[in-house]
Amino acid sequence: MKIRQNLYLDQDLSTALDRLAAGPRGNKSRVVNDALKVWLARKGAREIDDLLKPRLDRLSRELEATRRDLDVVLETLALFVRYQLMVTAPLPEGDAAARAVGRDRFEAFVAQVGRQIGSGKRTLSSLEIDGGSHD
């Protein structure tokens, strides 16, 4: 359904509209209708962008902080593993008891990581970094 509208346009806009309507685009109504659709769609998109921009900016900052934290964790782990491998002698092949103890310790370590992650506790937040006791 089309509704008739009476609009007043500036002379230069009216002349430009006459030229567009004379071309392959069709009549003035179609040109104005199409242009108005595009303009309203852009205006709506800008309003959505304006509403979402603060939230997206906050999420971007949080993602950057998370990436930085992950880089610190990965670098710390890599340095620790490298140090541990350099200073720890390998177990002899025939020492089954030492290998069993190592396996038990690793399983206990994995279980503890699972408990810590499952409970939401973090070991670093409970440590006293400022020179407290280190048991």
PEQUISUL-V888833 format. One record per residue. N is the residue number from 1. PHI is phi as a letter, one per 20 degrees, with the letter a starting at -180 (none if undefined). BURIAL is 1 if it has 24 or more other C-alpha atoms within 12 Angstrom, else 0. D_FIRST is the distance of its C-alpha to the first C-alpha in whole Angstrom. Layout:
# PEQUISUL-V888833
{{N | PHI | BURIAL | D_FIRST} {N | PHI | BURIAL | D_FIRST}}
This chain:
# PEQUISUL-V888833
{{1 | none | 0 | 0} {2 | d | 0 | 4} {3 | d | 0 | 7} {4 | f | 0 | 10} {5 | c | 0 | 13} {6 | d | 0 | 17} {7 | c | 0 | 19} {8 | d | 0 | 22} {9 | d | 0 | 24} {10 | f | 0 | 27} {11 | g | 0 | 29} {12 | f | 0 | 30} {13 | f | 0 | 26} {14 | f | 0 | 25} {15 | f | 0 | 27} {16 | f | 0 | 27} {17 | f | 1 | 23} {18 | g | 0 | 24} {19 | f | 0 | 26} {20 | f | 0 | 24} {21 | f | 0 | 21} {22 | f | 0 | 24} {23 | e | 0 | 25} {24 | f | 0 | 23} {25 | f | 0 | 20} {26 | o | 0 | 18} {27 | e | 0 | 17} {28 | f | 1 | 17} {29 | g | 0 | 13} {30 | f | 0 | 14} {31 | f | 0 | 17} {32 | f | 1 | 16} {33 | g | 0 | 13} {34 | f | 0 | 15} {35 | f | 0 | 18} {36 | f | 0 | 17} {37 | g | 0 | 16} {38 | f | 0 | 19} {39 | f | 0 | 21} {40 | f | 0 | 19} {41 | f | 0 | 20} {42 | f | 0 | 24} {43 | f | 0 | 24} {44 | f | 0 | 23} {45 | f | 0 | 26} {46 | f | 0 | 28} {47 | f | 0 | 28} {48 | f | 0 | 28} {49 | g | 0 | 31} {50 | f | 0 | 33} {51 | f | 0 | 33} {52 | e | 0 | 34} {53 | g | 0 | 37} {54 | f | 0 | 40} {55 | f | 0 | 39} {56 | f | 0 | 40} {57 | f | 0 | 42} {58 | f | 0 | 44} {59 | f | 0 | 44} {60 | f | 0 | 45} {61 | f | 0 | 48} {62 | f | 0 | 49} {63 | f | 0 | 49} {64 | f | 0 | 51} {65 | f | 0 | 53} {66 | f | 0 | 53} {67 | f | 0 | 54} {68 | f | 0 | 57} {69 | f | 0 | 58} {70 | f | 0 | 58} {71 | f | 0 | 60} {72 | f | 0 | 63} {73 | f | 0 | 63} {74 | f | 0 | 63} {75 | f | 0 | 66} {76 | f | 0 | 68} {77 | f | 0 | 68} {78 | f | 0 | 69} {79 | f | 0 | 71} {80 | f | 0 | 73} {81 | f | 0 | 73} {82 | f | 0 | 74} {83 | f | 0 | 77} {84 | f | 0 | 78} {85 | f | 0 | 78} {86 | f | 0 | 81} {87 | d | 0 | 83} {88 | e | 0 | 83} {89 | f | 0 | 85} {90 | f | 0 | 84} {91 | f | 0 | 85} {92 | f | 0 | 88} {93 | g | 0 | 87} {94 | e | 0 | 90} {95 | e | 0 | 89} {96 | f | 0 | 87} {97 | f | 0 | 87} {98 | f | 0 | 86} {99 | f | 0 | 83} {100 | f | 0 | 82} {101 | f | 0 | 82} {102 | f | 0 | 80} {103 | f | 0 | 78} {104 | f | 0 | 78} {105 | f | 0 | 77} {106 | f | 0 | 74} {107 | f | 0 | 73} {108 | f | 0 | 73} {109 | f | 0 | 72} {110 | f | 0 | 69} {111 | f | 0 | 69} {112 | f | 0 | 69} {113 | g | 0 | 66} {114 | g | 0 | 64} {115 | f | 0 | 65} {116 | f | 0 | 64} {117 | f | 0 | 61} {118 | f | 0 | 60} {119 | e | 0 | 61} {120 | n | 0 | 60} {121 | f | 0 | 63} {122 | c | 0 | 64} {123 | f | 0 | 67} {124 | f | 0 | 67} {125 | f | 0 | 66} {126 | e | 0 | 69} {127 | e | 0 | 71} {128 | e | 0 | 73} {129 | f | 0 | 73} {130 | e | 0 | 75} {131 | n | 0 | 78} {132 | f | 0 | 78} {133 | f | 0 | 80} {134 | c | 0 | 79} {135 | e | 0 | 80}}
